[in-house]
């Protein structure tokens, strides 16, 4: 279990390496810092009564975007990355579980489970693959910050000892729903899978 203020997901062994063409310059915005500062000030009346995972854009600048996500009991988003964006998840209320593919010394692919309690922030770099679930009977609320702003995500599935890409999703900057209409419910951000 992870507890505390900020967790750096890059510290865990990665299944995938960096992407070609991704700038290695330090971002102007550090998503974990933005999330830690912004999360305590955010409230979403009615978010604890949602019956499916719901989200709303709360900030967009040239350097980052920030989304509040309401999680009912059992709400989840399956394995995905955040394209070239660095990110952070701050749990505003409730508890979430992040699961990360992990290559063991034996070569076996397994899932590393991290519990994220209210007040904790998880920071990660581009290419970080994870899923997030609300396993609790109580609802949860979290803030997600991406820098640069989220423009694409890849969904994944585990197949034996391999992590397979299922599809690439593109965000539409003109709306709050970053998943194109018609995408299956198991596809990332726009999905409600219970």
N, C-alpha and C positions, 0 to 999 in steps of 0.2 A: 504494500500500500504506500502511496505517496501522500505525505502531509506537508504542510508548511506553506510558504508564500509562492515561490516560483520554482517550477520543475523544468529542466531543460531536456527535452526529448532527444536532442542530439547526443546526449550522454549514453543513451542505449545503443546497442549494436544495431546497425541499419541493415535492412534486407536489400535495399537498392542504393546505388551510389548516386552522386550528383548528376544533374542533367547537363548535356552539352548546350552551349549557347546561353546558359544562365550566368548573369554577371555575378562575380564574387565580391563586388564592392559592398562595403557596409551600408545598409539601408539608412536613409535619413530618419526613418521612424523605427523604433524598436517596439514591435507589437506587444511584448510582455509588459513593458512600461506603460504603454497607452492603456492596456486592459486593466492593469492594477489601479491606475488613477481614475479611469472612467467608470469601472464596474460599481463602486460604492455609491455613485451618484445616480445610478439608473434604477428606475422603477417602471413596471409595466402592469398597470391595473388589469386584472382579469387573466393574467398569464398562468396563474395556478389552477384555472378552471378549464384549460384547453383539453380536448379529447384526442388531439393528434399533435405531432410536433409542428410548431408554428414559429415563424421568425419575422423580425422586422428590422429594417435598416435604421440605425440610430445616428450614424455619422459617415460622411464620405468627403474626403479631401483628395488633393492630387497625390498624396503619399500613402493613404490607407483608407479602408472602410471598416465599419464596425457593425455587428449584427447582434441583436438579442434573440436568443432561441429559447422557447418554452418547451419543456419536455414533460409529457404526462408519464405516469408509471408505465414502463414497458417501451417508451419511445426510444427509437434508435436510428442511427444512420450507419450504413454498412461501410466496409473498408473503402477508403478513398484517400487521395492526396489533395493538395491545394495548388497544383500547378507550380508556377515559379514564385509563388508568394510565401513569405515567412508568416507565421501566425502565432496566435495565443488564444487560449480558452481560459476565461475566469469564471468560476462557478459563483454566481450571485446568491443562489439559494438552493438547498437540496444537495444531492450527491449524484455524480455521474461516474461511469466507469469507462476508461479509455483502454482499448485493446490494440496492441502493436505487434505486427509480425516480427519475430526474433529468430535469428539463425543461431542455433546452439553450437557448441564446439564440435559436436558429433556430426554436424551438417544438417541435422533435423530442423525443420521449420516448425516453430510453435508460436503461441500467442502469449505475450507478456501483458498482464493485467495491472492497470494503475487506477486506484480509487481516488477521485477528485472531490474533496469535500468543499462546502461553502467557504469562501474566502481564499481558496487556493487558485493559483494561476499556472497553467501549463504552457510553456513556450516551445516552438518548434521551427525548424528551417524548411526550405523548399524540399520537396521530395519525401517528406515525412508521411508515411502511410499509417492510418489508424481507423478504428471505428469508435463510436461513442454511443453509450446506452444508459438509460435511466433504469437501473435494476431495482430501485426502491419502490415502495408502495406509495411514497409521497411524490408530488411533482417537483421539478427542478427548473431553474432559470440560469442561463449562462450567457456570457458576452464573448463573441468571437471577433478578433481583430486580425486583418490581413494587410500586409504591406509587401509589394504594391497591392492595390485593391484586387480582390479576387476576380479573375477573368476566366479561369478554366480549372477543372478538376477531373481526375481520372478515377474511375471506380475499379475495384479489384476484387478477386476471389482467390481463396486458397484452394489449390488442387494438389493434393499430396504434399510434396516438399517444394512446391512452386507457387509463386505469387503471380497470378495472371491478370493482365489488364482486361477489363470487360468493356470499357468505353470511355470516351472523352466527352465531357460536358462543358459547354461554354456559357458564361454569364452574359446576360443582356443588361448593359448599364442603364437602360431606360426603365427598368422595373425592379421591384424588390424580389422577384422570383428568379434566381440564377439558373434554373433548369428549364430547358425548352419544353413547351407544352407537348404532351404525349409521351414523355419519358416514363419508363416503368417506375412503379412506386419504390423499388429497391434501389433506384439511382439516388445518389447523394443529396445534397442540400434540400432539394425540393421534395424529397420523399417523406412520407409518413409511414413508417413501418412499425407495427406494434406487435 
